[in-house]
Amino acid sequence: MAGEEQSARVKAELRLVGYRLHVTAPRGRSLERVTSVMAPPCVVVKPAVKPDWSVSIEEGDTRPSGADEETADRPELIFCQGGPRMTVLDNQGGRLRVLGRYRPDGVAAVIEVDSSACRTRLILPAGDMGAARWGDWLAKVFFASRLLQSGWRMLHASAVAIDGRALLFLARPGGGKSTLAHRACVELGADFLADDLVLLGPDGTVAGWPARICLPADFSVPHVVGTMLERLTDGQVRRRLLLTPAEHRSAFGITYSPPVPLGMMVSIVPINDPRAPAVHGMALTRDDLITASADALNAPAQRLYTSDLLGLTGGPRTSGLANGAGEVAGLLSRVPGALLRVGAPAALPTARVWEALNGLVPGVVVGS
């Protein structure tokens, strides 16, 4: 019986800049879901050596009798922006047991941590795809918490890779980062790194952080995939298409890039002036660079979301330093950069962006 149970499970090792995580799951979609989200930035290999941590995904009864009474008087850790909710059921002798809901109205999952064995056991309700997101969330927490503690910085930015080097797009929320990253992949043949978040290493390495991709509804999608969202922003309804990494790759045939060295950057500044050109590129000044760096580092919710606050993957409990705009500006100042002024943000999906950036950003040429 034990042999049959073992044969019905599959295992993979995720590697990222020296950190190793083993993930074991029932044969089927659970492991594939984790690897489809995490690779890249991670490399997936056959497990060979002892990992830094292991996550075992199982299916079973996640709502035992009396659970409501057990959690009724216990504090609940609630992440902002509709993120996970977790209640600690037990924490003794290096063993932690948590009841969690990935979404407020979702089915509960059980997370058990054995710190001495460097192992997390994730018990999911059978067949619940919403709860299945716990697997890749734990993987993200494992890597992000360690990278942020070791000197990496999390930036609110989109990124692509051109000729093996990262091109960062920096802008405030709704400023066009995702639009230009998508256009660079489709129109310039760039490889995709990130839609909304990147991790920047002390040596200038850029790792695109896995998250769902949010594109303007203006872009035509070859296949019917994703979820359409509508949000009121500055008095106007913004329609966006939300895609998983797997949907993004399959719908557009886009190639994802592993971590690459920082190569160039574009800071996008909407000016909302109908009299101005739709887009206008210019050299990036030091003051512009510092402002863009500070804005990009302002991602407290994202840092919190990737922090191992309860020690679920044995990582640091803090999210790393939140400041460091000068340090990031120093890294960005070593590569070519441009300021892209956008007079009509609504026209950004079709504006002549690459002509405006020609001669300012390597890899971007007129006619691309």
Secondary structure, 3 states (H helix, E strand, C coil): CHHHHHHCEEEEEEEECCEEEEEEEECCHHHHHHHHHHCCCCEEECCCCCCCEEEEEEECCCCCCCHHHHHHCCCEEECCCCCCEEEEEEEECCEEEEEEECCCCCCCEEEEEEHHHCEEEEEECCCCCCCCHHHHHHHHHHHHHHHHHCCCEEEEEEEEEECCEEEEEECCCCCCHHHHHHHHHHHHCCEEEECCEEEECCCCEEEECCCCEEEECCCCCCCCCCEEEEEEECCEEEEEEEECHHHHHHHHCCCECCCEEEEEEEEEEECCCCCCCCEEEEECCHHHHHHHHHHHHCCHHHHHHCCCCCCCCCCCCCCCCCCCHHHHHHHHCCCCEEEEEECCHHHCCCCCHHHHHCCCCCCCCCCC
